C-alpha cells in the first residue's frame, strides 16, 4: 500500500498514515508523531535553550531492550546528556522487541537540578514498571549526573477521558513542563493540560505540519534544509 511521504522535518519523516491519525479522534499517536512533536519543540518552541533534550521514542525503545551498556553509551554520546538539565523521555509499554506497537504512552522526565525522575501518566500509572526500568538503566549513562541514586517520583497527572489520547497527553505535558521551567507560564498543569486542550493538540499539530509543508514548498528549489517535501 502506497503511503506517501508528507514532510521530512529534522530526522523525522511523516507519511500520510501518520497525518491521518491527527484527523481521527479514536486513533492513538504513534512513535513518529511523538518524534515529530519532540523535534518541533526542540527546534522551534525551545530553540533558545540547550538545557532540554527531547529523546526520540526509538531511542527509548532501544534502551528498554538493550543490555549492552557500551552500545548504549555509544548511541547516547551524540545527545550530550551530561549538559542537559531536563531530559524528556516518552515511555511505551511495548513488551516485545520483535513487534511494533504497545498500547499506552507515558512521560518520564529527569531533572538534573534535583536529581529526580518524574513520571507522568494520564492513565493511572500504566507504564510505571517500564519507566522505572528505563530510569535505572539510563541514569548511569548521564556521566556527570549526581553520584547519589536519583529519586523516582510519580507525579499527579491530568487523566485522559478516552482510550486514545495518551500520546497527545505526553506531547502536551512535555510542552507545558518546558514552558514552566523557562517561566513562560505560571498556570498549573491541571489548568493547561485539559481534555479539550489535548483533543485540540491534534488540530494544532496538523496545522503546524501544513505550515511547514507550505514553507518547504517555497524553499525546495533551494535544496533540502531542516525540512523538505518528499515523494515516493
Beta strands, then each sheet from edge to edge (+ up, - down):
strand 1: 5-9
strand 2: 12-15
strand 3: 52-55
strand 4: 86-92
strand 5: 105-111
strand 6: 116-120
strand 7: 151-154
strand 8: 227-228
sheet 1: 2+ 1- 8+
sheet 2: 3+ 4+ 5- 6+ 7+
end
